[in-house]
């Protein structure tokens, strides 16, 4: 399969890097990228056989990842993707750009998929939503999932759930980083180095998340398991409740989702 990346920033570049560094994916696919940034292209090329794309090659591309900003999509299509055919799969990562908008730009007969990866895709631990239009078949979706699985877990969701997904997976890493930074400040206050604080807390967060995923237990029950009667943890949990932690998280996530809904309507 010939795979083209139009835009190789954090998200597009991370998916491309995962393909270039995966032996089975690299053997099975030929990877192309646009050279909008010589520096980004050369940096990515260090990870494997990356080919420079030129628009006369467009008919040979099987899957095309659009990794540009929402306002750049029409420019990117005009510059690189004017001669698309109905068998090519176009995968858009642009936040707020709906399937309907993409079909208006690219054509209703085109095979179009919206995906929303999150930042941890950079380290191969991403969470990505997949939302296809009606022209994509099951075999094509499985091929896309296989490609994305090199850097991310995937979930197929209807388009009306994308905004909620952004709150749960797209923006939430920033909330985790903020929480991690605050906990680390407390560690430094009581004598730990910054590096020790980050390491201890990061591993604790990683382990806690893994427990939820692997045990499939309610996070509340796992929280209760850490809280011994009259112990240290329950004091901290009560303090967070008194300070409005739970409500602040719900409100921040809700505002994030509503902002995403607002962007989708523009």
C-alpha positions in Angstrom: 0.0 0.0 0.0 1.2 3.5 -0.8 0.5 5.8 2.1 0.9 9.6 1.9 1.2 12.0 4.8 0.2 15.6 4.0 1.5 17.3 7.1 4.0 15.6 9.4 3.6 17.5 12.7 3.1 15.9 16.1 0.1 13.7 15.0 0.8 12.9 11.4 4.6 12.6 12.0 4.0 10.2 14.9 1.8 7.9 12.8 4.3 8.0 10.0 7.2 7.3 12.4 5.4 4.3 13.9 5.0 2.8 10.4 8.6 3.5 9.4 9.9 1.8 12.5 7.6 -1.2 12.4 9.3 -3.9 10.3 6.1 -5.6 9.1 4.4 -2.2 8.3 7.6 -0.9 6.6 7.9 -4.1 4.5 4.2 -4.0 3.5 3.8 -0.3 2.8 5.6 2.5 0.9 5.5 5.8 2.9 5.4 9.2 1.3 5.3 12.7 2.8 5.0 16.2 1.6 8.0 18.4 2.1 6.4 21.6 3.5 9.1 21.6 6.1 12.5 20.3 5.0 13.6 20.0 8.7 10.5 17.9 9.6 10.9 15.7 6.6 14.6 15.1 7.2 14.0 14.4 10.9 11.4 11.8 10.1 13.5 10.3 7.3 16.0 9.2 10.0 13.6 6.5 11.1 13.2 4.7 7.8 12.6 4.8 4.1 10.5 8.0 3.6 9.8 9.1 0.1 9.3 12.7 -1.0 5.8 13.2 -2.5 5.2 15.2 -5.7 1.7 15.8 -7.0 2.2 13.8 -10.2 2.3 10.7 -7.9 -1.2 11.3 -6.5 -3.0 8.6 -8.5 -0.6 6.0 -7.0 -1.6 6.7 -3.4 -3.9 4.3 -1.7 -4.4 6.1 1.7 -3.8 9.8 2.4 -3.5 11.2 5.9 -4.4 14.9 6.1 -2.4 16.2 9.1 -2.8 19.9 8.6 -4.7 22.5 10.6 -8.4 22.9 9.9 -7.9 26.2 8.1 -5.2 24.6 5.9 -7.3 21.7 4.5 -8.6 23.5 1.4 -5.1 24.8 0.7 -3.6 21.4 1.1 -6.2 19.8 -1.2 -5.7 22.5 -3.9 -1.9 22.1 -3.7 -1.5 18.3 -3.4 -4.8 16.4 -3.9 -6.6 17.8 -6.9 -6.6 14.6 -8.9 -8.1 12.2 -6.3 -10.1 9.1 -7.4 -13.0 7.5 -5.6 -10.9 4.4 -4.5 -8.4 6.4 -2.5 -9.0 6.7 1.3 -8.6 10.1 2.8 -8.0 10.2 6.6 -8.5 13.6 8.2 -7.1 14.6 11.6 -8.5 18.1 11.6 -10.4 19.0 14.7 -13.9 20.4 14.1 -14.0 19.6 10.4 -17.0 17.3 10.0 -17.5 14.5 7.5 -20.1 16.8 5.7 -17.5 19.5 5.4 -14.9 17.1 4.1 -17.3 15.7 1.5 -18.1 19.2 0.4 -14.3 19.9 -0.2 -13.3 16.5 -1.5 -16.6 15.1 -3.1 -19.4 13.0 -1.7 -18.2 10.0 -3.6 -14.8 9.9 -1.8 -13.8 7.5 0.9 -13.3 9.7 3.9 -12.5 8.9 7.5 -12.2 11.4 10.5 -9.7 10.4 13.1 -8.9 12.1 16.4 -5.5 11.0 17.8 -4.2 12.4 21.1 -0.7 13.6 22.1 0.5 10.3 23.7 0.5 8.9 20.2 4.0 10.4 20.1 5.2 7.6 22.5 3.1 4.9 21.0 0.4 5.1 23.7 -2.3 7.1 21.9 -6.0 6.8 21.9 -7.6 7.5 18.5 -11.2 7.7 17.4 -12.2 6.5 13.9 -15.3 7.8 12.2 -15.8 6.8 8.5 -18.3 8.0 5.9 -20.6 5.6 4.2 -18.2 4.9 1.3 -15.7 3.0 3.5 -16.0 -0.8 3.7 -15.0 -3.1 6.6 -11.8 -4.3 5.0 -10.6 -0.8 4.5 -11.4 0.1 8.1 -9.5 -2.9 9.4 -6.5 -1.8 7.3 -6.6 1.7 8.8 -6.9 0.2 12.3 -3.9 -1.9 11.6 -1.9 1.1 10.6 -3.0 3.2 13.6 -2.4 0.3 16.0 1.4 0.8 15.6 1.1 4.0 17.7 -2.4 4.0 19.3 -5.4 2.1 20.6 -8.4 2.8 18.4 -12.2 3.0 18.8 -14.8 3.4 16.1 -17.4 6.0 17.2 -20.2 7.8 15.5 -19.6 11.4 14.6 -22.0 12.7 17.3 -19.7 11.3 19.9 -16.4 12.9 18.7 -16.8 16.0 20.8 -17.2 13.9 24.0 -14.2 11.8 22.9 -12.1 14.9 22.6 -13.0 15.7 26.2 -12.2 12.2 27.4 -9.0 11.5 25.4 -8.0 14.5 23.4 -7.8 17.2 26.0 -7.5 15.1 29.2 -3.7 14.5 28.9 -3.3 18.3 29.5 -5.3 17.9 32.7 -3.1 14.9 33.8 0.0 17.0 33.1 -1.4 19.8 35.2 -2.2 17.4 38.1 1.3 15.8 37.7 2.9 19.2 37.9 1.0 20.1 41.0 1.8 16.9 42.8 5.4 17.3 41.9 5.4 20.8 43.4 4.3 19.2 46.7 7.1 16.7 46.4 9.7 19.4 45.9 8.2 21.3 48.9 9.0 18.3 51.1 12.5 17.6 49.9 12.3 15.6 46.7 14.1 16.7 43.6 12.0 17.8 40.6 13.1 14.7 38.7 12.3 12.4 41.5 8.8 13.9 41.9 8.0 13.6 38.2 9.3 10.1 38.1 7.5 8.8 41.2 4.2 10.5 40.3 4.3 9.6 36.6 4.9 5.9 37.4 2.0 6.0 39.9 -0.3 7.5 37.3 0.8 5.0 34.7 0.2 2.1 37.1 -3.2 3.4 38.3 -4.4 3.7 34.7 -3.2 0.3 33.9 -5.1 -1.2 36.8 -8.3 0.4 35.5 -7.7 -1.0 32.0 -6.6 -4.5 33.1 -8.9 -5.2 36.1 -11.9 -3.4 34.5 -12.9 -2.3 38.0 -14.7 0.9 38.7 -12.1 3.7 39.5 -14.0 4.4 42.7 -13.5 0.9 44.0 -9.8 1.1 43.3 -9.6 4.5 45.1 -11.3 2.9 48.1 -8.7 0.1 48.1 -6.0 2.6 48.5 -7.8 4.5 51.4 -7.2 2.8 54.7 -9.3 3.9 57.7 -7.7 6.9 59.4 -4.8 6.6 56.9 -2.9 9.2 54.9 -4.7 8.7 51.5 -8.2 9.3 52.8 -7.1 12.6 54.3 -5.8 13.7 50.9 -9.0 12.5 49.1 -11.2 14.4 51.6 -9.1 17.5 51.0 -9.6 17.2 47.2 -13.3 16.8 47.7 -13.4 19.8 50.1 -11.5 22.0 47.5 -13.9 21.1 44.7 -11.6 18.8 42.7 -14.3 16.5 41.3 -16.5 19.4 40.2 -13.6 21.3 38.7 -12.7 18.3 36.6 -16.3 17.8 35.4 -16.6 21.5 34.6 -13.3 21.6 32.7 -14.1 18.5 30.7 -17.7 19.8 30.0 -16.3 23.2 28.8 -13.8 21.4 26.6 -16.6 19.3 25.0 -18.8 22.4 24.5 -15.9 24.2 22.8 -15.4 21.3 20.5 -19.1 21.3 19.6 -18.9 25.1 18.9 -15.9 24.6 16.6 -17.7 21.9 14.6 -20.6 24.3 13.9 -18.4 26.9 12.3 
